[in-house]
Amino acid sequence: MIFKCKLYKKLEFSEKEKLLRRCCRDGLRGVLMPYSCEQRAQYITEGPECVKSFLKCCKIYKEQVISQSLDELDLGRNRGSGSSSDISGK
C-alpha cells in the first residue's frame, strides 16, 4: 500500500525516540484478527509512552484504511454510470 509508506514516513519522523518510532511502526501494521487498537495495546510491555505512540499511529492507520476503502467503493459505483443511456436507446 502506497499510502501506508507515506503515512509511516510522516508519522515516524514526528516521533523523536527510536523506541517510540518502533511502537508507532507496530501500530501501522495491519492485523488479520479483528482486534481494536486498544486491545492490541494491552500486549505492549515497553511502557506508557510506547502505548501512547502505538495508539496514535494505530488509530490514524485505521482511519486511513477506512477512508481508502470508502474511496474505492465510490470509484466502483462511478465506473458504470455512463451506461444507463445505452440501455434506453434500444
C-alpha positions in Angstrom: 0.0 0.0 0.0 1.5 3.3 -1.1 -0.4 5.4 1.4 0.9 3.2 4.2 4.5 4.1 3.3 3.8 7.8 3.1 1.8 7.7 6.3 4.6 5.9 8.1 7.2 8.3 7.0 5.1 11.3 8.0 4.4 9.8 11.5 7.7 8.2 12.1 9.6 11.5 11.9 7.2 13.2 14.3 8.4 10.7 17.0 11.9 11.5 18.2 13.0 8.4 20.1 13.9 5.1 18.5 11.6 3.1 20.8 8.6 5.3 20.1 9.2 5.0 16.3 9.1 1.3 16.7 6.0 1.5 18.7 4.4 3.7 16.1 5.5 1.3 13.3 3.9 -1.6 15.1 0.6 0.5 15.2 0.8 0.9 11.4 0.7 -2.8 10.8 -2.5 -4.4 9.7 -3.6 -7.4 11.7 -5.7 -10.2 10.3 -7.5 -10.7 13.6 -10.3 -8.2 14.4 -8.6 -6.6 17.4 -9.1 -2.9 18.1 -6.1 -0.7 18.7 -6.9 -0.7 22.4 -7.0 -4.5 22.6 -3.6 -4.7 20.8 -2.1 -2.1 23.1 -2.8 -4.3 26.1 0.1 -6.5 24.9 2.7 -3.7 24.8 5.3 -4.1 27.6 7.6 -1.2 26.8 5.7 1.4 28.9 3.0 4.0 28.7 4.9 6.2 26.2 5.1 3.3 23.8 1.4 2.6 24.3 0.5 6.2 23.6 2.7 6.2 20.4 1.2 2.9 19.3 -2.4 4.0 19.8 -1.8 7.3 18.0 -0.4 5.6 14.9 -2.8 2.7 15.0 -5.9 4.9 15.1 -4.5 7.1 12.2 -3.8 3.9 10.2 -7.3 2.5 10.8 -8.8 5.9 9.7 -6.7 5.8 6.5 -7.7 2.2 5.7 -11.4 3.1 6.2 -11.1 6.2 4.1 -9.3 4.4 1.3 -12.0 1.6 1.4 -14.8 4.2 1.1 -13.0 5.9 -1.8 -12.6 2.6 -3.6 -16.4 1.9 -3.1 -17.2 5.3 -4.6 -15.0 4.7 -7.6 -16.7 1.3 -8.2 -20.1 3.0 -8.2 -19.0 5.7 -10.7 -17.4 3.4 -13.2 -20.7 2.2 -14.8 -22.7 5.5 -14.5 -22.5 6.3 -18.3 -24.0 3.0 -19.4 -27.6 3.7 -18.5 -28.3 5.8 -21.6 -27.1 2.9 -23.8 -29.9 0.7 -22.5 -32.6 3.2 -23.1 -31.6 3.6 -26.8 -32.8 0.2 -27.8 
